[in-house]
Amino acid sequence: MKVLLTGASGFLGRHLLDAAPPAANILAQSRRALSLPSIQALPFDLTSENWLPHLPTDIDLIIHTAAESNPNRCEQQPAIAEAINYQATVRLADFARDIDARFIFTATDLIFDGEKGNYNELDKPAPVNFYGKTKMRAEEYLLANHPDAVSIRCALIFGKPHDNRMTFSAQVVAQLQAGQPVNLFTDEYRTPVLVNDLAAAIWELSELDFTGPLNIGGSQRLSRYEMGEIVCNCLNLPSDLLQAKLTTDVILPAKRPRDCSMDISRAKELLKTPLRSYESAMVVVLGLV
Ligand SMILES: NC(=O)c1ccc[n+]([C@@H]2O[C@H](COP(=O)([O-])OP(=O)(O)OC[C@H]3O[C@@H](n4cnc5c(N)ncnc54)[C@H](OP(=O)(O)O)[C@@H]3O)[C@@H](O)[C@H]2O)c1
């Protein structure tokens, strides 16, 4: 199976490389050149015009994770976000359809407005920030134009990064371990998913004939503050380092939806991969088991 993985140098991309089945012959696209054994690196910018002729046409599967994934940067630099999150996805989707390659896209829970929470796949997306809008439009284009495509609405992803990238949970752990106070929202809810579970779920999905939107998150709805409490419990640290904040206390470039928790029952019915709770997975991430 020949697989094009975009965003192979990213947080999820590196975990997808680690979890790849032995039969996968991977072309690993990223902007930064990756040098890893038994991986063919394709370093190029997906927003430049001339990358399509570099791609072989015998690809069976495209897993498209490359994105500007930071909502604040998307708000501040909309042209860059539009180019990678929407336009590059459209071109890649057309290419995949033309060569009959299955396409797995990583959308986001931030396509929802956060007013309802516990969103299922039938709920209507209504993003409140530019990042969510680019991802929603890319998903709409993909699902309308490619018959063999899946759009995964990924929840907030946590786990061990391969580099010094500071994900939300890595930042919380680092600050708590350094004895520093951490500001955490008590009114912003997500269903965080362990990066290893998400990567395994994506590879499992690559073998199925499922198409359409699919929510993939963990099995626990939590506020950012509650995530901090779990980290404190796991590390046996006092929770008085946690500073409760409301989203209205802080002005950020991108508007934050209040409750983007997702109903993941469809994924649980479809997949054998466990989608663990933050609590049970954090114990693994922190090396406590
Ligand atoms: N992280 C989360 O909590 C979260 C939640 C929901 C959905 N998602 C989605 O899941 C996917 C993976 O997220 P992540 O956290 O792994 O992202 P990430 O760590 O920010 O990685 C992004 C990847 O995209 C590549 N990239 C960015 N701009 C590019 C361009 N113009 N041309 C080519 N490659 C480019 C980066 O390459 P370089 O490193 O070489 O620059 C990197 O490999 C994204 O689609 C994101 O929107 C993430």
The ligand as an ORCA input file, in Angstrom:
! r2SCAN-3c Opt
* xyz 0 1
  N      -3.322     19.516     17.701
  C      -4.616     19.487     17.985
  O      -5.030     19.550     19.159
  C      -5.622     19.339     16.856
  C      -6.991     19.294     17.176
  C      -7.913     19.109     16.154
  C      -7.482     18.973     14.840
  N      -6.153     19.035     14.545
  C      -5.738     18.866     13.152
  O      -4.930     17.705     13.096
  C      -3.884     17.865     12.144
  C      -2.542     17.604     12.800
  O      -2.358     18.538     13.867
  P      -0.932     18.683     14.567
  O      -1.158     19.198     15.920
  O      -0.136     17.447     14.330
  O      -0.313     19.869     13.688
  P       1.181     20.438     13.729
  O       1.982     19.758     14.773
  O       1.036     21.925     13.777
  O       1.783     20.009     12.325
  C       1.374     20.638     11.151
  C       2.082     19.992      9.979
  O       1.681     20.683      8.799
  C       2.843     21.018      8.053
  N       2.608     22.247      7.293
  C       2.107     23.411      7.770
  N       2.051     24.308      6.771
  C       2.515     23.678      5.653
  C       2.708     24.059      4.304
  N       2.413     25.286      3.886
  N       3.194     23.143      3.431
  C       3.496     21.914      3.848
  N       3.349     21.462      5.114
  C       2.873     22.352      6.001
  C       3.930     21.208      9.103
  O       5.191     21.065      8.477
  P       6.524     21.666      9.137
  O       6.562     21.154     10.551
  O       7.595     21.073      8.306
  O       6.393     23.135      9.080
  C       3.607     20.065     10.050
  O       4.141     18.856      9.543
  C      -4.059     19.267     11.581
  O      -4.758     19.166     10.363
  C      -4.881     19.995     12.614
  O      -5.653     21.021     12.037
  C      -5.218     19.213     15.525
*
